Amino acid sequence: MPDSTSTPPAPPIGPDPDDRHAAANNTLGTSGVSRTPVDTAASERASRAWWDADADDYHRAHGEFLGVDSAAGEFVWCPEGLHEGDHHLLGDVSGKDVLEVGCGSAPCARWLAGQGARVVGLDISMQMLARGVDAMETGGAPVPLVQAGAESLPFADASFDVACSAFGAVPFVADSALVMREVERVLRPGGVWVFAVNHPMRWIFLDDPGPRGLTATLPYFDRTPYVETDDAGVPTYVEHHRTIGDRVREIVAAGLEVRDIIEPEWPEWLDREWGQWSPLRGQLFPGTAIFSCVKPS
């Protein structure tokens, strides 16, 4: 799950030792922010490099919350703490073939395997996958992990009963409509596809968990990606925006049906911040949208 989203154009940035992303920014030479179109190839290169460079710091910041290092893993859908074990958005997965798209270090995939599913995890970042391999060495059900992008899933048609993605891949691809078509292709009839993304309305606000993040500053209908670049203008981090309507149209055009759109409320017990997610903002508007879909039988 990302913790930097929807930041407006800003002057060139430099290393900040207090920044949670300082190590990745230093490694990749990030020096500026822009809003500019980015194609699939550039997005994929940036995402692979970013998540490789940020993997260690990401897990230091969020690993405990996500259950990354537990042998059995955990399935946390979003910064609001929605757990699959409590909400069962995927239904009964026992004995089913499940694909996790953008699995990162695969805590969700490992948790699903512990529920009796036959799971495959896919991610673009080798360093994220390596962390999952390390976790599996401590025990728990083994899960095969595949390095690949979500816009070209390396699986045969009708291979899976369930596909899921908890903030993986979908916000970071240039062609999310293609991801929907690919998921539809690899699902069997009646198959379920559930994915979580940052709520599209968050795009209009500053990427700030405090009071500054309560003021709308960007057009909701501007789909131009948020891009961080190095001195040569090469993207080092890319995030793409789609409206709620865009998401629904992409799902339906792929031949899938929307069953529900879940907008988790901020729980009273949760007092932690995750990037731009915070109790302050969570009490006023949603930070996450979870799309629940099915492939018609």
Secondary structure, 3 states (H helix, E strand, C coil): CCCCCCCCCCCCCCCCCCCCCHHHHHHHCCCEEEECCCCHHHHHHHHHHHHHHHHHHHHHHHHHHHCCCCCCCCCECCCCCCEHHHHCCCCCCCCCEEEEECCCCCHHHHHHHHCCCEEEEEECCHHHHHHHHHHHCCCCCCCCEEECCCCCCCCCCCCEEEEEEECCCHHHCCCHHHHHHHHHHHEEEEEEEEEEEECHHHHHECCCCCHHHHCECCCCCCCCCEEEECCCCCEEEEECCCCHHHHHHHHHHCCCEEEEEECCCCCCCCCCCECCECHHHHCCCCCEEEEEEECCC
